[in-house]
Amino acid sequence: ELESIRRRKQELLGEIQRLRHELSEAISEVEGLEANEGSKTLQRNRKMGMGRKKFNMDPKKVRKF
């Protein structure tokens, strides 16, 4: 009886370690996606800024695009 409890405890501790590892991988993956999403927003903002600059320089020319 006592031996089976100890065995089960070791199994549970191993499973906890595995789940912690999976959780840390998932968190780092989400952080990577958030960083990637932020760079997309930054690129979009830069593109919009360039569009505004070109429009302010020559509105008629930009309308052709």
N, C-alpha and C positions, 0 to 999 in steps of 0.2 A: 504493500500500500504506500508506504513512505517513498519507496524507490520510484513508483509510477508518478507520484506528485512531483518529485525532483526532476524527473524526465520531462514532464509536462511543463514545468517552470522553465527549463532550458529551451524547450521548443518555443514557448511564448516569448522569451527574451530574444531569441534569434529572429522571430517574426517581427518583434518591435524594432530591432536594428534594421531589418530589411525595409520596413515601412518608413523609418526615418530617412534612410538613404533615398528611397523613391520620392519622398516628399521634398527633400532638398534638391533633387534633380528637377522636379516639377517646378519648384519655386524659381530656380535659376533659369529654366526655360521660359517661364512667364516674364521674368525680368528682361530677358533677351528680346522677347516679343514687344514689350513695352518700349524698350530702347529703339527697336527697329521702327515702331510706329511713330515715335517721336522724330526720328530722322526723316520719315516720309512727310510729316507735317512741316518740318523745317525746309525740305526741298520744295514743297508746294508754296510756302510763304516766299521763298526766294524767287520762284518762278512768277508769282503774282507781283512781286516788287519790280522785277524786270519788265513785266508787261505794263505796269503803271508808268515806269520811267519812259518806256518807248512811246506810250500813248501821250504822255505829257510833252515829249519832244516833237512828235508829228502825228496828231490824231487821225488825219486822213490816210496816212500810210498804214497805220495799224488796222484800220477797218477793212483793208484788203485781205487780211489774213482771216 
